């Protein structure tokens, strides 16, 4: 199950409030607020994501 890169909440793809294609990855977010935070500075959140938080 993917993890929201902003709040670190585990979320199912079906229940995600939003998604965002970032380079070669699709990221899923629990809320529009988390998506907006991510969009304001994606590098900060991507640098903090571990491999186990990424989905293929």
PDB file of N, CA, C, O and CB in Angstrom:
ATOM      1  N   UNK A   1       0.848  -1.175   0.000  1.00  0.00           N
ATOM      2  CA  UNK A   1       0.000   0.000   0.000  1.00  0.00           C
ATOM      3  C   UNK A   1       0.900   1.246   0.000  1.00  0.00           C
ATOM      4  O   UNK A   1       1.886   1.299   0.735  1.00  0.00           O
ATOM      5  CB  UNK A   1      -0.968  -0.006   1.232  1.00  0.00           C
ATOM      6  N   UNK A   2       0.561   2.239  -0.818  1.00  0.00           N
ATOM      7  CA  UNK A   2       1.392   3.447  -0.853  1.00  0.00           C
ATOM      8  C   UNK A   2       1.282   4.262   0.432  1.00  0.00           C
ATOM      9  O   UNK A   2       0.333   4.133   1.205  1.00  0.00           O
ATOM     10  CB  UNK A   2       1.003   4.311  -2.039  1.00  0.00           C
ATOM     11  N   UNK A   3       2.277   5.094   0.622  1.00  0.00           N
ATOM     12  CA  UNK A   3       2.328   5.982   1.785  1.00  0.00           C
ATOM     13  C   UNK A   3       2.357   7.418   1.285  1.00  0.00           C
ATOM     14  O   UNK A   3       3.143   7.767   0.404  1.00  0.00           O
ATOM     15  CB  UNK A   3       3.573   5.674   2.689  1.00  0.00           C
ATOM     16  N   UNK A   4       1.495   8.239   1.855  1.00  0.00           N
ATOM     17  CA  UNK A   4       1.466   9.659   1.534  1.00  0.00           C
ATOM     18  C   UNK A   4       2.835  10.241   1.895  1.00  0.00           C
ATOM     19  O   UNK A   4       3.247  10.130   3.049  1.00  0.00           O
ATOM     20  CB  UNK A   4       0.302  10.402   2.299  1.00  0.00           C
ATOM     21  N   UNK A   5       3.555  10.857   0.949  1.00  0.00           N
ATOM     22  CA  UNK A   5       4.901  11.345   1.238  1.00  0.00           C
ATOM     23  C   UNK A   5       4.937  12.539   2.190  1.00  0.00           C
ATOM     24  O   UNK A   5       5.998  12.870   2.720  1.00  0.00           O
ATOM     25  CB  UNK A   5       5.576  11.717  -0.037  1.00  0.00           C
ATOM     26  N   UNK A   6       3.814  13.180   2.410  1.00  0.00           N
ATOM     27  CA  UNK A   6       3.784  14.356   3.284  1.00  0.00           C
ATOM     28  C   UNK A   6       3.513  13.958   4.732  1.00  0.00           C
ATOM     29  O   UNK A   6       4.303  14.274   5.621  1.00  0.00           O
ATOM     30  CB  UNK A   6       2.717  15.353   2.804  1.00  0.00           C
ATOM     31  N   UNK A   7       2.405  13.268   4.972  1.00  0.00           N
ATOM     32  CA  UNK A   7       2.020  12.944   6.355  1.00  0.00           C
ATOM     33  C   UNK A   7       2.401  11.526   6.763  1.00  0.00           C
ATOM     34  O   UNK A   7       2.241  11.142   7.921  1.00  0.00           O
ATOM     35  CB  UNK A   7       0.530  13.129   6.529  1.00  0.00           C
ATOM     36  N   UNK A   8       2.909  10.743   5.798  1.00  0.00           N
ATOM     37  CA  UNK A   8       3.369   9.367   6.026  1.00  0.00           C
ATOM     38  C   UNK A   8       2.241   8.396   6.355  1.00  0.00           C
ATOM     39  O   UNK A   8       2.489   7.315   6.889  1.00  0.00           O
ATOM     40  CB  UNK A   8       4.375   9.348   7.141  1.00  0.00           C
ATOM     41  N   UNK A   9       1.004   8.773   6.040  1.00  0.00           N
ATOM     42  CA  UNK A   9      -0.142   7.898   6.282  1.00  0.00           C
ATOM     43  C   UNK A   9      -0.216   6.835   5.186  1.00  0.00           C
ATOM     44  O   UNK A   9      -0.073   7.141   4.003  1.00  0.00           O
ATOM     45  CB  UNK A   9      -1.461   8.717   6.341  1.00  0.00           C
ATOM     46  N   UNK A  10      -0.436   5.602   5.586  1.00  0.00           N
ATOM     47  CA  UNK A  10      -0.640   4.529   4.614  1.00  0.00           C
ATOM     48  C   UNK A  10      -2.047   4.679   4.045  1.00  0.00           C
ATOM     49  O   UNK A  10      -3.017   4.837   4.787  1.00  0.00           O
ATOM     50  CB  UNK A  10      -0.436   3.109   5.268  1.00  0.00           C
ATOM     51  N   UNK A  11      -2.141   4.628   2.729  1.00  0.00           N
ATOM     52  CA  UNK A  11      -3.439   4.867   2.089  1.00  0.00           C
ATOM     53  C   UNK A  11      -3.598   3.943   0.890  1.00  0.00           C
ATOM     54  O   UNK A  11      -2.652   3.713   0.137  1.00  0.00           O
ATOM     55  CB  UNK A  11      -3.578   6.351   1.652  1.00  0.00           C
ATOM     56  N   UNK A  12      -4.795   3.424   0.725  1.00  0.00           N
ATOM     57  CA  UNK A  12      -5.033   2.575  -0.446  1.00  0.00           C
ATOM     58  C   UNK A  12      -5.225   3.469  -1.667  1.00  0.00           C
ATOM     59  O   UNK A  12      -5.693   4.603  -1.557  1.00  0.00           O
ATOM     60  CB  UNK A  12      -6.278   1.648  -0.232  1.00  0.00           C
ATOM     61  N   UNK A  13      -4.862   2.947  -2.814  1.00  0.00           N
ATOM     62  CA  UNK A  13      -5.007   3.708  -4.052  1.00  0.00           C
ATOM     63  C   UNK A  13      -6.473   4.086  -4.266  1.00  0.00           C
ATOM     64  O   UNK A  13      -6.770   5.197  -4.704  1.00  0.00           O
ATOM     65  CB  UNK A  13      -4.475   2.897  -5.258  1.00  0.00           C
ATOM     66  N   UNK A  14      -7.372   3.179  -3.964  1.00  0.00           N
ATOM     67  CA  UNK A  14      -8.805   3.438  -4.145  1.00  0.00           C
ATOM     68  C   UNK A  14      -9.317   4.564  -3.256  1.00  0.00           C
ATOM     69  O   UNK A  14     -10.244   5.281  -3.635  1.00  0.00           O
ATOM     70  CB  UNK A  14      -9.596   2.181  -3.865  1.00  0.00           C
ATOM     71  N   UNK A  15      -8.720   4.726  -2.072  1.00  0.00           N
ATOM     72  CA  UNK A  15      -9.175   5.738  -1.121  1.00  0.00           C
ATOM     73  C   UNK A  15      -8.399   7.051  -1.199  1.00  0.00           C
ATOM     74  O   UNK A  15      -8.721   7.998  -0.481  1.00  0.00           O
ATOM     75  CB  UNK A  15      -9.080   5.194   0.268  1.00  0.00           C
ATOM     76  N   UNK A  16      -7.392   7.121  -2.050  1.00  0.00           N
ATOM     77  CA  UNK A  16      -6.568   8.326  -2.135  1.00  0.00           C
ATOM     78  C   UNK A  16      -7.409   9.523  -2.587  1.00  0.00           C
ATOM     79  O   UNK A  16      -8.218   9.416  -3.509  1.00  0.00           O
ATOM     80  CB  UNK A  16      -5.388   8.106  -3.104  1.00  0.00           C
ATOM     81  N   UNK A  17      -7.206  10.653  -1.927  1.00  0.00           N
ATOM     82  CA  UNK A  17      -7.916  11.878  -2.295  1.00  0.00           C
ATOM     83  C   UNK A  17      -7.320  12.510  -3.547  1.00  0.00           C
ATOM     84  O   UNK A  17      -7.989  13.255  -4.263  1.00  0.00           O
ATOM     85  CB  UNK A  17      -7.884  12.879  -1.140  1.00  0.00           C
ATOM     86  N   UNK A  18      -6.046  12.199  -3.800  1.00  0.00           N
ATOM     87  CA  UNK A  18      -5.362  12.780  -4.958  1.00  0.00           C
ATOM     88  C   UNK A  18      -4.159  11.935  -5.309  1.00  0.00           C
ATOM     89  O   UNK A  18      -3.655  11.161  -4.495  1.00  0.00           O
ATOM     90  CB  UNK A  18      -4.934  14.238  -4.682  1.00  0.00           C
ATOM     91  N   UNK A  19      -3.711  12.101  -6.540  1.00  0.00           N
ATOM     92  CA  UNK A  19      -2.465  11.469  -6.971  1.00  0.00           C
ATOM     93  C   UNK A  19      -1.675  12.487  -7.771  1.00  0.00           C
ATOM     94  O   UNK A  19      -2.218  13.480  -8.254  1.00  0.00           O
ATOM     95  CB  UNK A  19      -2.734  10.177  -7.814  1.00  0.00           C
ATOM     96  N   UNK A  20      -0.386  12.225  -7.903  1.00  0.00           N
ATOM     97  CA  UNK A  20       0.492  13.153  -8.619  1.00  0.00           C
ATOM     98  C   UNK A  20       1.599  12.347  -9.274  1.00  0.00           C
ATOM     99  O   UNK A  20       2.253  11.531  -8.624  1.00  0.00           O
ATOM    100  CB  UNK A  20       1.082  14.243  -7.661  1.00  0.00           C
ATOM    101  N   UNK A  21       1.809  12.579 -10.567  1.00  0.00           N
ATOM    102  CA  UNK A  21       2.910  11.929 -11.263  1.00  0.00           C
ATOM    103  C   UNK A  21       4.150  12.785 -11.096  1.00  0.00           C
ATOM    104  O   UNK A  21       4.198  13.933 -11.538  1.00  0.00           O
ATOM    105  CB  UNK A  21       2.581  11.707 -12.768  1.00  0.00           C
ATOM    106  N   UNK A  22       5.148  12.211 -10.453  1.00  0.00           N
ATOM    107  CA  UNK A  22       6.406  12.918 -10.202  1.00  0.00           C
ATOM    108  C   UNK A  22       7.517  12.108 -10.850  1.00  0.00           C
ATOM    109  O   UNK A  22       7.858  11.017 -10.393  1.00  0.00           O
ATOM    110  CB  UNK A  22       6.668  13.121  -8.657  1.00  0.00           C
ATOM    111  N   UNK A  23       8.065  12.647 -11.901  1.00  0.00           N
ATOM    112  CA  UNK A  23       9.065  11.946 -12.720  1.00  0.00           C
ATOM    113  C   UNK A  23       8.494  10.594 -13.147  1.00  0.00           C
ATOM    114  O   UNK A  23       7.547  10.556 -13.934  1.00  0.00           O
ATOM    115  CB  UNK A  23      10.413  11.758 -11.931  1.00  0.00           C
ATOM    116  N   UNK A  24       9.032   9.507 -12.661  1.00  0.00           N
ATOM    117  CA  UNK A  24       8.563   8.184 -13.095  1.00  0.00           C
ATOM    118  C   UNK A  24       7.657   7.520 -12.067  1.00  0.00           C
ATOM    119  O   UNK A  24       7.305   6.351 -12.230  1.00  0.00           O
ATOM    120  CB  UNK A  24       9.746   7.282 -13.381  1.00  0.00           C
ATOM    121  N   UNK A  25       7.275   8.228 -11.022  1.00  0.00           N
ATOM    122  CA  UNK A  25       6.460   7.643  -9.948  1.00  0.00           C
ATOM    123  C   UNK A  25       5.091   8.300  -9.869  1.00  0.00           C
ATOM    124  O   UNK A  25       4.944   9.496 -10.117  1.00  0.00           O
ATOM    125  CB  UNK A  25       7.177   7.774  -8.602  1.00  0.00           C
ATOM    126  N   UNK A  26       4.106   7.507  -9.523  1.00  0.00           N
ATOM    127  CA  UNK A  26       2.795   8.052  -9.169  1.00  0.00           C
ATOM    128  C   UNK A  26       2.699   8.021  -7.657  1.00  0.00           C
ATOM    129  O   UNK A  26       2.848   6.970  -7.034  1.00  0.00           O
ATOM    130  CB  UNK A  26       1.617   7.243  -9.840  1.00  0.00           C
ATOM    131  N   UNK A  27       2.452   9.166  -7.081  1.00  0.00           N
ATOM    132  CA  UNK A  27       2.339   9.299  -5.632  1.00  0.00           C
ATOM    133  C   UNK A  27       0.872   9.502  -5.269  1.00  0.00           C
ATOM    134  O   UNK A  27       0.107  10.084  -6.037  1.00  0.00           O
ATOM    135  CB  UNK A  27       3.210  10.479  -5.106  1.00  0.00           C
ATOM    136  N   UNK A  28       0.491   9.020  -4.099  1.00  0.00           N
ATOM    137  CA  UNK A  28      -0.901   9.101  -3.647  1.00  0.00           C
ATOM    138  C   UNK A  28      -0.956   9.874  -2.336  1.00  0.00           C
ATOM    139  O   UNK A  28      -0.062   9.775  -1.496  1.00  0.00           O
ATOM    140  CB  UNK A  28      -1.519   7.681  -3.476  1.00  0.00           C
ATOM    141  N   UNK A  29      -2.026  10.644  -2.183  1.00  0.00           N
ATOM    142  CA  UNK A  29      -2.156  11.542  -1.037  1.00  0.00           C
ATOM    143  C   UNK A  29      -3.490  11.333  -0.331  1.00  0.00           C
ATOM    144  O   UNK A  29      -4.506  11.053  -0.968  1.00  0.00           O
ATOM    145  CB  UNK A  29      -2.017  13.002  -1.482  1.00  0.00           C
ATOM    146  N   UNK A  30      -3.476  11.474   0.986  1.00  0.00           N
ATOM    147  CA  UNK A  30      -4.688  11.275   1.782  1.00  0.00           C
ATOM    148  C   UNK A  30      -5.631  12.463   1.672  1.00  0.00           C
ATOM    149  O   UNK A  30      -6.830  12.336   1.917  1.00  0.00           O
ATOM    150  CB  UNK A  30      -4.328  11.035   3.242  1.00  0.00           C
ATOM    151  N   UNK A  31      -5.083  13.627   1.298  1.00  0.00           N
ATOM    152  CA  UNK A  31      -5.913  14.830   1.211  1.00  0.00           C
ATOM    153  C   UNK A  31      -5.337  15.793   0.171  1.00  0.00           C
ATOM    154  O   UNK A  31      -4.180  15.682  -0.236  1.00  0.00           O
ATOM    155  CB  UNK A  31      -6.016  15.525   2.593  1.00  0.00           C
ATOM    156  N   UNK A  32      -6.160  16.720  -0.237  1.00  0.00           N
ATOM    157  CA  UNK A  32      -5.722  17.771  -1.160  1.00  0.00           C
ATOM    158  C   UNK A  32      -4.681  18.653  -0.467  1.00  0.00           C
ATOM    159  O   UNK A  32      -3.756  19.144  -1.113  1.00  0.00           O
ATOM    160  CB  UNK A  32      -6.935  18.629  -1.647  1.00  0.00           C
ATOM    161  N   UNK A  33      -4.826  18.854   0.836  1.00  0.00           N
ATOM    162  CA  UNK A  33      -3.844  19.658   1.582  1.00  0.00           C
ATOM    163  C   UNK A  33      -2.450  19.044   1.492  1.00  0.00           C
ATOM    164  O   UNK A  33      -1.468  19.756   1.283  1.00  0.00           O
ATOM    165  CB  UNK A  33      -4.263  19.789   3.057  1.00  0.00           C
ATOM    166  N   UNK A  34      -2.365  17.726   1.649  1.00  0.00           N
ATOM    167  CA  UNK A  34      -1.055  17.065   1.526  1.00  0.00           C
ATOM    168  C   UNK A  34      -0.506  17.207   0.113  1.00  0.00           C
ATOM    169  O   UNK A  34       0.691  17.434  -0.064  1.00  0.00           O
ATOM    170  CB  UNK A  34      -1.162  15.573   1.901  1.00  0.00           C
ATOM    171  N   UNK A  35      -1.357  17.078  -0.884  1.00  0.00           N
ATOM    172  CA  UNK A  35      -0.917  17.261  -2.266  1.00  0.00           C
ATOM    173  C   UNK A  35      -0.362  18.666  -2.464  1.00  0.00           C
ATOM    174  O   UNK A  35       0.693  18.829  -3.077  1.00  0.00           O
ATOM    175  CB  UNK A  35      -2.079  17.001  -3.245  1.00  0.00           C
ATOM    176  N   UNK A  36      -1.045  19.668  -1.962  1.00  0.00           N
ATOM    177  CA  UNK A  36      -0.588  21.065  -2.119  1.00  0.00           C
ATOM    178  C   UNK A  36       0.745  21.294  -1.411  1.00  0.00           C
ATOM    179  O   UNK A  36       1.612  21.992  -1.936  1.00  0.00           O
ATOM    180  CB  UNK A  36      -1.647  22.046  -1.567  1.00  0.00           C
ATOM    181  N   UNK A  37       0.913  20.716  -0.235  1.00  0.00           N
ATOM    182  CA  UNK A  37       2.197  20.841   0.461  1.00  0.00           C
ATOM    183  C   UNK A  37       3.297  20.212  -0.373  1.00  0.00           C
ATOM    184  O   UNK A  37       4.377  20.785  -0.517  1.00  0.00           O
ATOM    185  CB  UNK A  37       2.137  20.180   1.858  1.00  0.00           C
ATOM    186  N   UNK A  38       3.026  19.030  -0.927  1.00  0.00           N
ATOM    187  CA  UNK A  38       4.004  18.352  -1.762  1.00  0.00           C
ATOM    188  C   UNK A  38       4.352  19.206  -2.976  1.00  0.00           C
ATOM    189  O   UNK A  38       5.528  19.379  -3.295  1.00  0.00           O
ATOM    190  CB  UNK A  38       3.476  16.983  -2.204  1.00  0.00           C
ATOM    191  N   UNK A  39       3.354  19.732  -3.643  1.00  0.00           N
ATOM    192  CA  UNK A  39       3.579  20.527  -4.848  1.00  0.00           C
ATOM    193  C   UNK A  39       4.375  21.794  -4.572  1.00  0.00           C
ATOM    194  O   UNK A  39       5.043  22.312  -5.468  1.00  0.00           O
ATOM    195  CB  UNK A  39       2.258  20.888  -5.479  1.00  0.00           C
ATOM    196  N   UNK A  40       4.313  22.299  -3.347  1.00  0.00           N
ATOM    197  CA  UNK A  40       5.052  23.521  -3.014  1.00  0.00           C
ATOM    198  C   UNK A  40       6.558  23.282  -2.940  1.00  0.00           C
ATOM    199  O   UNK A  40       7.341  24.204  -3.169  1.00  0.00           O
ATOM    200  CB  UNK A  40       4.558  24.085  -1.689  1.00  0.00           C
ATOM    201  N   UNK A  41       6.973  22.046  -2.620  1.00  0.00           N
ATOM    202  CA  UNK A  41       8.410  21.729  -2.545  1.00  0.00           C
ATOM    203  C   UNK A  41       8.620  20.219  -2.609  1.00  0.00           C
ATOM    204  O   UNK A  41       8.953  19.604  -1.597  1.00  0.00           O
ATOM    205  CB  UNK A  41       9.036  22.302  -1.243  1.00  0.00           C
ATOM    206  N   UNK A  42       8.433  19.616  -3.775  1.00  0.00           N
ATOM    207  CA  UNK A  42       8.484  18.156  -3.899  1.00  0.00           C
ATOM    208  C   UNK A  42       9.815  17.542  -3.461  1.00  0.00           C
ATOM    209  O   UNK A  42       9.839  16.452  -2.889  1.00  0.00           O
ATOM    210  CB  UNK A  42       8.210  17.769  -5.319  1.00  0.00           C
ATOM    211  N   UNK A  43      10.912  18.236  -3.729  1.00  0.00           N
ATOM    212  CA  UNK A  43      12.228  17.665  -3.404  1.00  0.00           C
ATOM    213  C   UNK A  43      12.367  17.366  -1.919  1.00  0.00           C
ATOM    214  O   UNK A  43      12.986  16.369  -1.547  1.00  0.00           O
ATOM    215  CB  UNK A  43      13.338  18.616  -3.840  1.00  0.00           C
ATOM    216  N   UNK A  44      11.812  18.197  -1.080  1.00  0.00           N
ATOM    217  CA  UNK A  44      11.891  17.984   0.369  1.00  0.00           C
ATOM    218  C   UNK A  44      11.248  16.655   0.743  1.00  0.00           C
ATOM    219  O   UNK A  44      11.813  15.877   1.512  1.00  0.00           O
ATOM    220  CB  UNK A  44      11.208  19.141   1.131  1.00  0.00           C
ATOM    221  N   UNK A  45      10.075  16.403   0.198  1.00  0.00           N
ATOM    222  CA  UNK A  45       9.343  15.189   0.544  1.00  0.00           C
ATOM    223  C   UNK A  45       9.939  13.956  -0.129  1.00  0.00           C
ATOM    224  O   UNK A  45       9.946  12.877   0.463  1.00  0.00           O
ATOM    225  CB  UNK A  45       7.880  15.334   0.157  1.00  0.00           C
ATOM    226  N   UNK A  46      10.432  14.096  -1.340  1.00  0.00           N
ATOM    227  CA  UNK A  46      11.026  12.956  -2.031  1.00  0.00           C
ATOM    228  C   UNK A  46      12.338  12.537  -1.369  1.00  0.00           C
ATOM    229  O   UNK A  46      12.635  11.345  -1.284  1.00  0.00           O
ATOM    230  CB  UNK A  46      11.263  13.293  -3.508  1.00  0.00           C
ATOM    231  N   UNK A  47      13.112  13.493  -0.905  1.00  0.00           N
ATOM    232  CA  UNK A  47      14.363  13.173  -0.212  1.00  0.00           C
ATOM    233  C   UNK A  47      14.110  12.412   1.081  1.00  0.00           C
ATOM    234  O   UNK A  47      14.935  11.602   1.503  1.00  0.00           O
ATOM    235  CB  UNK A  47      15.144  14.447   0.084  1.00  0.00           C
ATOM    236  N   UNK A  48      12.956  12.679   1.713  1.00  0.00           N
ATOM    237  CA  UNK A  48      12.608  12.027   2.980  1.00  0.00           C
ATOM    238  C   UNK A  48      11.996  10.643   2.800  1.00  0.00           C
ATOM    239  O   UNK A  48      11.878   9.893   3.769  1.00  0.00           O
ATOM    240  CB  UNK A  48      11.650  12.893   3.748  1.00  0.00           C
ATOM    241  N   UNK A  49      11.604  10.290   1.570  1.00  0.00           N
ATOM    242  CA  UNK A  49      10.951   9.000   1.335  1.00  0.00           C
ATOM    243  C   UNK A  49      11.976   7.882   1.243  1.00  0.00           C
ATOM    244  O   UNK A  49      12.946   7.972   0.490  1.00  0.00           O
ATOM    245  CB  UNK A  49      10.109   9.048   0.056  1.00  0.00           C
ATOM    246  N   UNK A  50      11.753   6.839   2.010  1.00  0.00           N
ATOM    247  CA  UNK A  50      12.585   5.655   1.917  1.00  0.00           C
ATOM    248  C   UNK A  50      12.067   4.729   0.835  1.00  0.00           C
ATOM    249  O   UNK A  50      10.943   4.888   0.359  1.00  0.00           O
ATOM    250  CB  UNK A  50      12.641   4.931   3.254  1.00  0.00           C
ATOM    251  N   UNK A  51      12.878   3.768   0.449  1.00  0.00           N
ATOM    252  CA  UNK A  51      12.481   2.821  -0.596  1.00  0.00           C
ATOM    253  C   UNK A  51      11.214   2.071  -0.216  1.00  0.00           C
ATOM    254  O   UNK A  51      10.394   1.768  -1.083  1.00  0.00           O
ATOM    255  CB  UNK A  51      13.607   1.830  -0.868  1.00  0.00           C
ATOM    256  N   UNK A  52      11.042   1.769   1.059  1.00  0.00           N
ATOM    257  CA  UNK A  52       9.859   1.012   1.486  1.00  0.00           C
ATOM    258  C   UNK A  52       8.580   1.831   1.358  1.00  0.00           C
ATOM    259  O   UNK A  52       7.487   1.265   1.369  1.00  0.00           O
ATOM    260  CB  UNK A  52      10.026   0.546   2.928  1.00  0.00           C
ATOM    261  N   UNK A  53       8.696   3.147   1.237  1.00  0.00           N
ATOM    262  CA  UNK A  53       7.531   4.012   1.082  1.00  0.00           C
ATOM    263  C   UNK A  53       7.135   4.205  -0.385  1.00  0.00           C
ATOM    264  O   UNK A  53       6.076   4.761  -0.678  1.00  0.00           O
ATOM    265  CB  UNK A  53       7.807   5.359   1.718  1.00  0.00           C
ATOM    266  N   UNK A  54       7.972   3.753  -1.284  1.00  0.00           N
ATOM    267  CA  UNK A  54       7.694   3.907  -2.707  1.00  0.00           C
ATOM    268  C   UNK A  54       7.038   2.656  -3.220  1.00  0.00           C
ATOM    269  O   UNK A  54       7.339   1.558  -2.751  1.00  0.00           O
ATOM    270  CB  UNK A  54       8.975   4.211  -3.499  1.00  0.00           C
ATOM    271  N   UNK A  55       6.145   2.802  -4.177  1.00  0.00           N
ATOM    272  CA  UNK A  55       5.542   1.639  -4.803  1.00  0.00           C
ATOM    273  C   UNK A  55       5.960   1.591  -6.261  1.00  0.00           C
ATOM    274  O   UNK A  55       6.244   2.625  -6.866  1.00  0.00           O
ATOM    275  CB  UNK A  55       4.003   1.669  -4.671  1.00  0.00           C
ATOM    276  N   UNK A  56       5.998   0.420  -6.809  1.00  0.00           N
ATOM    277  CA  UNK A  56       6.422   0.278  -8.211  1.00  0.00           C
ATOM    278  C   UNK A  56       5.269   0.551  -9.139  1.00  0.00           C
ATOM    279  O   UNK A  56       5.428   0.481 -10.358  1.00  0.00           O
ATOM    280  CB  UNK A  56       6.986  -1.121  -8.477  1.00  0.00           C
TER     281      UNK A  56
END
